[in-house]
């Protein structure tokens, strides 16, 4: 009832899962990941306990294939399960139980595991694999995952239709304020076109919850600081820093006001209109 891709970034710094299904809130059941450990997707007749168990095995040093073997040997329902795992080093493993509903299958390679069940056919997994391999290795992992997911959807996806999708990406220090490893954690729980909606949310995530690169930072000299305060007051804020907090741009402006992201500068200047 689901198709997913589990992968590690080419630079070995990020791990993630993207998943879609004709199932309510698929993101609450299928994906799990921890930076520096690995990632897993558990689906079909999903055993959600696999998530914590697999990550514990990986954290103890097991490879993806060993972690998968341990999950299956302890589970009497293994024939109904489908699982994909990628470990810290990018080793991948996938399992499709023989009792999973057709079409069900998978593909694995260095750094990725792709799997799906109740699909329109093998073309879904094949399209996802082609899209993953064709995407630039230096692109953000979330973008690569969603490109692969969209390719599978366009190839037919879940044979029952569409309902939900999710993407989870972890990287050390990538979370809000750099205080955890959650780089991206987005879910579309019930929507007629969940993957395009997820892509829209990813654009917002990049603006609000991703730190500015050095190239995006504009130094705030005294003249610009005065302009920013004037624009903020015109927008109803006490000053520029108050406007930043109200509009949730903390990840895109220096706490001491020494720089502003070029996108945020464009946005606040647009308030003149």
C-alpha positions in Angstrom: 0.0 0.0 0.0 3.1 2.2 -0.1 6.2 3.1 -2.0 9.3 4.6 -0.4 13.0 5.4 -0.8 15.5 5.2 2.0 18.9 6.8 1.2 22.1 8.4 2.4 23.5 11.5 0.8 26.6 11.2 -1.4 28.7 13.1 1.1 27.8 10.7 3.9 26.3 13.5 6.1 22.6 13.0 5.7 20.1 10.1 5.9 16.5 10.1 4.9 13.2 8.6 3.8 10.5 9.7 1.4 7.2 7.8 1.3 3.8 8.0 -0.3 0.6 5.9 0.0 -3.1 5.5 -0.2 -3.1 5.5 3.5 -3.9 8.2 6.1 -0.8 9.9 7.6 1.8 7.5 6.2 4.5 9.6 7.7 3.4 8.6 11.2 4.1 4.9 10.5 6.8 4.3 7.9 9.9 6.5 8.3 12.6 6.7 11.0 16.2 8.0 10.9 19.0 9.2 13.2 22.0 11.1 12.0 25.2 9.1 12.1 23.2 5.9 12.5 21.0 5.3 9.4 17.4 5.2 8.2 14.5 2.8 7.8 11.1 2.5 6.1 8.7 -0.2 7.4 5.6 -0.8 5.4 3.1 -3.3 3.9 1.7 -4.9 7.1 4.1 -2.5 8.8 5.7 -3.5 12.1 6.3 0.0 13.5 8.5 -1.6 16.3 11.0 -2.2 13.5 11.9 1.5 13.6 13.4 1.6 17.0 14.8 -1.9 16.8 16.6 -1.3 13.5 18.1 2.0 14.6 19.3 0.3 17.8 21.0 -2.5 15.8 22.6 0.1 13.5 23.8 2.2 16.4 25.4 -1.0 17.9 27.4 -1.3 14.7 25.3 -3.7 12.6 25.2 -3.3 8.9 21.9 -2.7 7.1 21.7 -6.4 6.0 22.5 -7.7 9.5 20.0 -5.3 11.1 17.4 -6.5 8.6 18.1 -10.2 9.4 17.7 -9.6 13.1 14.4 -7.9 12.5 13.0 -10.7 10.4 14.2 -13.6 12.5 12.4 -12.3 15.5 9.1 -11.6 13.7 6.6 -14.3 12.9 4.8 -11.8 10.6 7.9 -11.4 8.4 6.1 -12.7 5.3 3.7 -9.8 5.4 6.4 -7.1 6.0 8.3 -4.8 3.6 11.4 -3.0 4.9 14.2 -0.8 3.5 17.3 0.1 5.5 20.4 2.2 4.8 23.2 2.2 7.4 25.8 4.8 8.4 28.1 3.8 5.6 25.5 3.7 2.9 25.0 0.0 2.8 21.4 -0.9 1.8 19.1 -3.8 2.4 15.4 -4.4 1.5 12.9 -7.1 2.2 9.6 -7.9 0.6 7.7 -10.8 2.2 6.1 -13.3 -0.1 2.7 -12.6 1.4 2.8 -8.8 0.5 0.1 -7.9 -2.0 0.9 -7.5 -5.7 2.7 -5.7 -7.2 5.4 -5.8 -4.5 9.2 -5.5 -4.9 12.3 -3.5 -4.4 15.6 -2.2 -5.8 18.8 -1.5 -3.9 22.2 0.1 -4.7 25.0 1.9 -3.0 23.3 4.4 -0.6 19.7 3.6 -1.4 16.8 1.1 -0.9 13.6 1.5 -2.9 10.5 -0.6 -2.2 6.8 -0.7 -2.8 3.7 -2.8 -2.5 0.2 -2.7 -4.0 1.8 -0.8 -6.9 0.6 -0.6 -10.5 3.7 -2.6 -11.4 7.5 -2.9 -11.4 7.7 0.3 -13.4 7.1 2.4 -10.2 10.3 1.1 -8.5 12.2 1.3 -11.8 11.2 4.9 -12.3 12.2 5.8 -8.8 15.6 4.2 -9.2 16.3 6.0 -12.5 15.3 9.3 -11.0 17.5 8.8 -8.0 20.5 7.8 -10.0 20.0 10.7 -12.4 19.7 13.4 -9.8 22.8 15.5 -9.0 24.7 13.9 -6.0 25.4 17.4 -4.6 21.7 18.3 -4.4 20.0 18.4 -1.0 18.9 14.9 0.0 15.3 15.9 0.6 15.1 17.2 -3.0 16.6 14.0 -4.4 14.3 11.8 -2.4 11.2 13.7 -3.5 12.3 13.7 -7.1 12.4 9.9 -6.9 9.1 9.8 -5.1 7.5 12.0 -7.8 8.9 9.8 -10.5 7.3 6.7 -8.9 4.0 8.5 -8.6 4.1 9.6 -12.3 4.9 6.0 -13.3 1.7 4.8 -11.5 2.4 4.7 -7.8 0.0 3.1 -5.5 -2.6 1.2 -7.5 -5.4 2.3 -5.2 -4.7 6.0 -5.6 -3.2 8.8 -3.6 -3.7 10.1 0.0 -0.5 11.0 2.0 3.2 11.5 1.7 6.1 12.4 3.9 9.8 13.2 3.9 12.3 12.9 6.8 15.9 13.9 6.6 18.5 14.0 9.4 21.9 15.5 9.7 24.0 16.4 12.7 23.3 20.0 13.9 20.8 20.6 11.1 17.7 21.1 13.2 16.1 24.3 14.4 18.8 26.5 15.9 21.3 23.7 15.3 20.1 21.9 18.4 19.0 18.5 16.9 19.4 16.5 13.8 16.1 17.0 12.1 16.8 18.8 8.8 13.4 18.1 7.3 10.3 16.5 8.8 7.3 17.2 6.6 4.0 15.3 6.3 0.9 15.6 4.1 -1.6 13.4 5.9 -4.7 13.6 3.7 -4.6 15.3 0.3 -5.7 14.5 -3.3 -2.2 15.3 -4.6 0.1 14.8 -1.6 3.5 14.8 -3.4 3.1 18.2 -5.1 1.9 19.5 -1.7 4.9 18.0 0.0 7.2 19.8 -2.5 5.4 23.1 -1.7 6.0 22.5 2.0 9.7 21.7 1.3 10.1 25.2 -0.3 8.7 26.8 2.9 10.9 24.6 5.0 13.9 25.8 3.1 13.0 29.4 3.8 12.0 29.2 7.4 13.9 26.2 8.9 17.2 26.1 6.9 20.2 28.2 7.9 21.5 30.7 5.4 24.6 29.9 3.5 27.5 32.4 3.6 26.7 33.4 0.0 23.1 34.3 1.1 24.2 36.6 3.9 24.1 40.4 3.3 26.1 42.4 5.8 24.0 44.9 7.8 25.8 48.3 7.7 24.4 51.3 9.6 22.5 52.6 6.6 20.8 49.2 6.0 20.1 48.8 9.7 18.2 52.1 9.7 16.3 51.0 6.6 15.3 47.7 8.2 14.1 49.3 11.4 12.0 51.8 9.3 10.5 49.0 7.2 9.7 47.0 10.3 8.0 49.9 12.1 6.0 50.6 8.9 4.9 46.9 9.1 3.7 47.4 12.7 6.6 46.0 14.6 8.6 47.7 17.3 11.9 47.3 15.4 13.5 45.0 12.9 14.4 42.2 15.4 10.8 42.2 16.7 9.7 41.8 13.0 12.1 38.9 12.6 10.6 37.1 15.6 7.1 37.8 14.6 7.6 36.6 11.0 9.6 33.5 12.1 12.8 34.3 10.2 15.2 33.6 13.1 17.2 31.0 11.0 17.7 33.7 8.3 18.9 36.7 10.3 21.9 37.0 12.6 21.0 37.1 16.3 23.2 40.2 16.7 21.7 41.8 13.5 25.1 41.7 11.7 23.7 40.1 8.6 20.3 39.4 6.9 19.5 36.7 4.4 19.1 38.0 0.8 15.7 36.4 0.6 14.5 38.0 3.8 15.8 41.4 2.7 13.8 41.0 -0.5 10.7 40.1 1.5 10.9 43.0 4.0 11.5 45.5 1.2 8.5 44.1 -0.5 6.3 45.3 2.4 6.6 48.8 1.0 4.2 47.8 -1.8 
